[in-house]
């Protein structure tokens, strides 16, 4: 695979973040009317169908995609991601899109912080500086001592931690399994796990909510398809900083659709987190270029 179309990759990443932001907005609406677990379960059913269909169309079919020497790790990844999605959708109902995403943007820095103990990777002083700045951003958003602290604010922080762990386990799995195998197990393991408990929370959808559920499933599949195309077009280090556009799109949806307020402190804290995250990503990309042998 040749990664030589950075502009296309960046455009695809921005499109991906827009689709995922729309998905989050629909998730917030549906989860405010119905149970979070049920909403995520239906969404995962379509995700699993998409994953299996995509795998069946590739050389070797589903058998090749499912083959792994580390099934425990792959199942753990799937369980962690589906749980993280449930926690994050719950955060939308408690805090709204804007504040939830502002806190969740900490996850790249959490990946950097945990890469040492989990993957035995060296972080370095620049990395730890970026991590510290990011946590200052979270403190600005939460403002402990300056307002009545809400326990709800810990929900998106938990989601960010879970997603960071998922990202690290994905990197660990990539040492032995292909991206197609990890993607297969992400969808299938997650769908199987949530189907074990989701039916206990089932409630019939009313009126146009069936349409919104259908759109939610389409945006979920469409977002993952766009993400695949993004990484086919350009290297991850090139496009990853543009993933922060999801915060921008989620903020616009929160302001215009859900009439949320953009607190100046939240905006300032999110700006610090994003700035620290982009710096960390760009520095890591530059470091890898220096240590990689010339081709």
C-alpha positions as CSV (number, residue, x, y, z in Angstrom):
1,X,0.0,0.0,0.0
2,X,1.4,3.4,-1.0
3,X,0.5,6.3,1.2
4,X,1.0,9.2,-1.2
5,X,-2.2,11.2,-1.2
6,X,-2.1,13.3,2.0
7,X,-4.7,15.8,0.8
8,X,-7.2,13.1,0.1
9,X,-6.5,11.4,3.4
10,X,-7.0,14.7,5.3
11,X,-10.3,15.4,3.4
12,X,-11.5,11.9,4.2
13,X,-10.6,12.2,7.9
14,X,-12.6,15.5,8.1
15,X,-15.5,13.8,6.4
16,X,-15.2,10.9,8.9
17,X,-15.3,13.2,11.9
18,X,-18.4,14.9,10.5
19,X,-20.2,11.6,10.1
20,X,-19.2,10.5,13.6
21,X,-20.3,13.8,15.1
22,X,-23.8,13.4,13.4
23,X,-23.8,9.9,14.8
24,X,-23.1,11.2,18.3
25,X,-25.9,13.8,17.9
26,X,-28.4,11.1,17.0
27,X,-27.2,8.8,19.8
28,X,-27.7,11.7,22.3
29,X,-31.3,12.1,21.1
30,X,-32.2,8.4,21.1
31,X,-30.5,7.7,24.4
32,X,-32.4,10.5,26.0
33,X,-35.6,8.7,25.0
34,X,-34.6,5.1,25.3
35,X,-32.1,2.9,27.1
36,X,-28.4,3.5,26.2
37,X,-27.6,-0.2,26.0
38,X,-30.5,-0.9,23.6
39,X,-29.4,1.9,21.3
40,X,-25.8,0.7,21.2
41,X,-26.9,-2.9,20.7
42,X,-28.9,-2.1,17.5
43,X,-26.1,0.0,16.2
44,X,-23.6,-2.8,16.8
45,X,-25.8,-5.3,15.0
46,X,-25.4,-3.3,11.8
47,X,-21.8,-2.8,12.6
48,X,-21.2,-6.5,12.8
49,X,-23.1,-7.1,9.6
50,X,-20.9,-4.5,7.9
51,X,-17.7,-6.1,9.3
52,X,-18.6,-9.6,8.2
53,X,-19.7,-8.5,4.7
54,X,-16.5,-6.6,4.3
55,X,-14.5,-9.6,5.5
56,X,-16.3,-11.9,3.1
57,X,-15.4,-9.8,0.1
58,X,-11.7,-10.0,0.9
59,X,-9.3,-12.8,-0.1
60,X,-9.8,-15.7,2.2
61,X,-13.2,-14.5,3.3
62,X,-14.4,-14.5,6.9
63,X,-12.2,-17.5,7.9
64,X,-9.0,-15.5,7.0
65,X,-10.3,-12.4,8.8
66,X,-11.2,-14.3,11.9
67,X,-7.9,-16.2,12.2
68,X,-5.9,-14.9,15.2
69,X,-3.3,-16.3,17.5
70,X,-4.5,-14.0,20.3
71,X,-8.3,-14.5,20.6
72,X,-8.3,-13.3,24.2
73,X,-6.7,-10.0,23.4
74,X,-9.0,-9.5,20.4
75,X,-12.1,-10.3,22.5
76,X,-11.0,-7.9,25.2
77,X,-10.6,-5.2,22.6
78,X,-14.1,-5.7,21.4
79,X,-15.6,-5.7,24.9
80,X,-13.7,-2.6,25.9
81,X,-14.8,-0.6,22.8
82,X,-18.5,-1.5,23.1
83,X,-18.4,-0.6,26.8
84,X,-16.7,2.7,26.0
85,X,-19.3,3.5,23.5
86,X,-22.1,2.9,26.1
87,X,-20.3,5.1,28.6
88,X,-19.7,7.9,26.1
89,X,-23.4,7.9,24.9
90,X,-24.4,8.1,28.6
91,X,-22.1,11.1,28.9
92,X,-24.0,12.8,26.0
93,X,-27.3,12.4,28.0
94,X,-25.7,13.7,31.2
95,X,-23.5,16.6,29.9
96,X,-24.4,17.1,26.3
97,X,-22.1,16.9,23.2
98,X,-19.9,19.9,23.8
99,X,-18.6,19.2,27.3
100,X,-18.5,15.4,26.8
101,X,-16.3,15.8,23.7
102,X,-14.2,18.5,25.2
103,X,-13.2,16.1,28.0
104,X,-13.0,13.1,25.7
105,X,-10.4,14.8,23.5
106,X,-7.9,13.9,26.2
107,X,-7.7,10.3,25.0
108,X,-4.6,10.7,22.7
109,X,-2.6,12.1,25.6
110,X,-3.9,9.2,27.8
111,X,-2.6,6.8,25.1
112,X,0.8,8.5,25.3
113,X,0.8,8.4,29.2
114,X,-0.1,4.7,29.3
115,X,2.1,3.5,26.4
116,X,5.0,3.2,28.8
117,X,3.4,0.7,31.4
118,X,1.3,-1.1,28.7
119,X,3.6,-1.3,25.7
120,X,6.9,-0.4,27.4
121,X,7.4,2.6,25.1
122,X,9.4,5.6,26.0
123,X,7.3,8.8,26.4
124,X,10.0,11.4,26.9
125,X,9.9,14.8,28.5
126,X,8.1,16.5,25.6
127,X,5.4,13.8,25.8
128,X,4.9,14.2,29.5
129,X,4.8,18.0,29.1
130,X,2.0,17.7,26.5
131,X,0.2,15.2,28.9
132,X,0.5,17.7,31.8
133,X,-0.9,20.5,29.6
134,X,-3.8,18.3,28.6
135,X,-4.7,17.5,32.1
136,X,-4.5,21.2,33.0
137,X,-7.1,21.7,30.2
138,X,-9.3,19.1,31.8
139,X,-9.0,20.9,35.2
140,X,-10.0,24.1,33.5
141,X,-13.1,22.5,32.1
142,X,-14.0,20.8,35.4
143,X,-12.9,23.8,37.6
144,X,-12.8,21.9,40.9
145,X,-13.2,24.4,43.8
146,X,-14.7,27.1,41.6
147,X,-18.0,25.5,41.0
148,X,-20.0,22.6,42.5
149,X,-18.2,19.6,41.1
150,X,-20.5,17.2,39.2
151,X,-19.7,13.5,39.3
152,X,-21.2,13.4,35.8
153,X,-18.0,15.0,34.5
154,X,-16.1,11.8,35.3
155,X,-18.2,9.8,32.8
156,X,-16.6,11.2,29.6
157,X,-13.2,11.0,31.4
158,X,-13.8,7.3,32.0
159,X,-14.8,6.9,28.3
160,X,-11.5,8.6,27.3
161,X,-9.5,6.2,29.5
162,X,-11.3,3.2,28.1
163,X,-10.8,4.3,24.5
164,X,-7.1,5.0,25.3
165,X,-6.7,1.4,26.6
166,X,-8.6,0.1,23.5
167,X,-6.1,2.0,21.3
168,X,-3.1,0.6,23.1
169,X,-4.5,-3.0,22.9
170,X,-5.1,-2.4,19.2
171,X,-1.5,-1.5,18.8
172,X,-0.5,-4.6,20.7
173,X,-2.7,-6.8,18.6
174,X,-1.2,-5.3,15.4
175,X,2.1,-6.9,16.2
176,X,0.7,-10.3,15.3
177,X,-2.7,-9.7,13.5
178,X,-3.7,-7.7,10.5
179,X,-5.9,-4.6,10.6
180,X,-8.6,-6.7,8.9
181,X,-8.5,-9.3,11.7
182,X,-8.7,-6.6,14.4
183,X,-11.5,-4.9,12.7
184,X,-13.5,-8.2,12.4
185,X,-13.1,-9.0,16.1
186,X,-14.0,-5.4,17.1
187,X,-17.4,-5.7,15.4
188,X,-18.2,-9.3,16.1
189,X,-17.0,-9.6,19.7
190,X,-18.7,-6.3,20.6
191,X,-22.0,-7.2,19.0
192,X,-22.0,-10.6,20.7
193,X,-21.2,-9.1,24.1
194,X,-23.9,-6.4,24.1
195,X,-26.5,-8.8,22.7
196,X,-26.1,-10.9,25.9
197,X,-27.6,-8.0,27.9
198,X,-29.2,-5.7,25.4
199,X,-32.5,-7.6,25.1
200,X,-33.3,-7.1,28.8
201,X,-33.4,-3.3,28.1
202,X,-35.5,-3.5,24.9
203,X,-38.2,-0.9,24.3
204,X,-40.2,-0.4,21.2
205,X,-39.3,2.7,19.2
206,X,-42.1,5.2,18.4
207,X,-42.9,7.0,15.2
208,X,-40.0,8.6,13.4
209,X,-37.5,7.2,15.9
210,X,-37.2,4.1,13.7
211,X,-36.0,6.4,11.0
212,X,-33.4,8.0,13.3
213,X,-32.3,4.6,14.4
214,X,-31.8,3.6,10.8
215,X,-29.8,6.8,10.2
216,X,-27.7,6.1,13.3
217,X,-26.8,2.6,11.9
218,X,-26.0,4.1,8.5
219,X,-23.8,6.8,9.9
220,X,-22.0,4.2,12.1
221,X,-21.2,2.0,9.1
222,X,-20.5,5.0,6.9
223,X,-18.1,6.5,9.4
224,X,-16.1,3.3,9.7
225,X,-16.0,2.9,5.9
226,X,-14.7,6.4,5.6
227,X,-12.1,5.8,8.3
228,X,-10.8,2.7,6.4
229,X,-10.5,4.8,3.2
230,X,-8.7,7.5,5.2
231,X,-6.0,5.1,6.3
232,X,-5.8,3.7,2.8
233,X,-5.1,7.1,1.4
234,X,-2.5,8.5,3.9
235,X,-0.4,7.5,6.9
236,X,-2.0,7.7,10.3
237,X,0.4,10.3,11.5
238,X,-0.6,12.6,8.7
239,X,-4.3,12.5,9.2
240,X,-4.6,11.9,13.0
241,X,-4.4,15.6,14.0
242,X,-7.4,16.3,11.9
243,X,-9.5,13.9,14.0
244,X,-10.0,16.8,16.4
245,X,-12.5,18.2,13.9
246,X,-15.0,15.9,15.5
247,X,-15.0,18.3,18.5
248,X,-15.7,21.2,16.2
249,X,-18.6,19.5,14.5
250,X,-20.0,18.1,17.7
251,X,-19.9,21.7,19.2
252,X,-21.8,23.1,16.2
253,X,-24.4,20.3,16.5
254,X,-24.7,20.9,20.3
255,X,-25.1,24.7,19.8
256,X,-27.6,24.6,16.9
257,X,-29.6,21.4,17.4
258,X,-29.6,20.8,21.2
259,X,-29.2,24.5,22.2
260,X,-26.3,23.8,24.4
261,X,-24.1,26.6,25.7
262,X,-20.4,27.0,25.0
263,X,-18.8,27.9,28.3
264,X,-15.7,30.0,27.8
265,X,-13.9,27.9,30.4
266,X,-14.8,24.7,28.4
267,X,-13.6,26.3,25.2
268,X,-10.3,27.3,26.8
269,X,-9.7,23.9,28.4
270,X,-10.6,22.1,25.1
271,X,-8.2,24.4,23.3
272,X,-5.4,23.4,25.6
273,X,-6.2,19.7,25.3
274,X,-6.3,19.9,21.5
275,X,-3.2,21.9,21.3
276,X,-1.3,19.5,23.5
277,X,-2.6,16.5,21.6
278,X,-1.7,17.9,18.2
279,X,1.8,18.8,19.5
280,X,2.2,15.3,20.9
281,X,1.1,13.7,17.6
282,X,3.4,15.9,15.4
283,X,6.4,15.4,17.7
284,X,5.9,11.6,17.7
285,X,5.7,11.7,13.9
286,X,8.9,13.7,13.6
287,X,10.7,11.4,16.1
288,X,9.7,8.3,14.1
289,X,11.0,9.9,10.9
290,X,14.4,10.6,12.6
291,X,14.9,7.1,13.9
292,X,13.6,5.3,10.8
293,X,16.3,4.2,8.4
294,X,16.3,5.9,5.0
295,X,14.7,3.9,2.3
